[in-house]
């Protein structure tokens, strides 16, 4: 057999590899890419938000599955401009928080001194603009960039996006927030002109590869919305605008309003996520105390704390990290 034939045979054999094992399996209930509609099947509509009750009534909850290939996944939706400012506010499962590694262990200054459970958080990145500029389709995530070559033959990209997130973590505009952290944008709209918003899947929770989220389309600015829902212009205040977005993977969704998902929230029968969220959002909230109580209760009941599962196999779903991973003071 000639050397050329051997190389050709090896090349053909190599083509059998497709890397499918690297990706999660597809979920019929939580598709990897879809368009979100209003309850009547049409485009979404910005609503007036003046109270926490308005937030609960008008939040849209949904789920998106993990991409099953190298193609981007996520959720898109459209709405028509009002001629005024509109706020798009999205909160992915579950809660962003971090632990302190300060050298001084002070009960008043270390409210987060417990590791986060990294298995239950996901990340969606938002962008948006006029629908006429959107390059995507029902089968593919796109963007809002115009591409052309200048007179010298150099490729040029011009972004026409009007919805860009400002990251509290990075402190810069047009920067995404990260795992479990809300993303939002405020922009002026033209009346009766259609806009498209993209929520691109960056990561899904490791416990079930399904990312639940809460979404609000509100008239006015996101600053006003945060004041109504969370009260503080901070990561903690932003996280507390939309409640209950950590859902058990049992149904397809979407759900319209808090009342529809109350029985589907992780630990709703035992109050786990609701209690954790309430403690996180309290003015004097102590996440570390909640976490220690969570662990002690699990041990006392003879159960185990399920960090990576969905809590449906009889084990207690945990929202705090493994205490063995708690950082030591002065670790950094």
Secondary structure, DSSP 8 states (H G I E B T S, - for coil): --HHHHHHHHHHHHTT---GGGS----SSS-SEEE---TTSS-B--B---SHHHHHHH-EEEEEE--SSSS--EEEEEEE--SSEEEEEEEESS--------SS--TTT-TT-S-B-GGG--EEEEEEEEGGG---BTTB----EEEEE-TTS-EEEEE---EE-B-TTT-SBT----TT--EEEEEE--TT-EEEEEEEEEE--TTTSEEEEEEEEEES-HHHHHHHHTSSSSHHHHHTTS----B-TTS---EESHHHHGGGBTTTTTTHHHHHHHHHHSTT--HHHHHHHHHHHHHHTT--EESSS-S-SSSEE--B--GGG---TT--
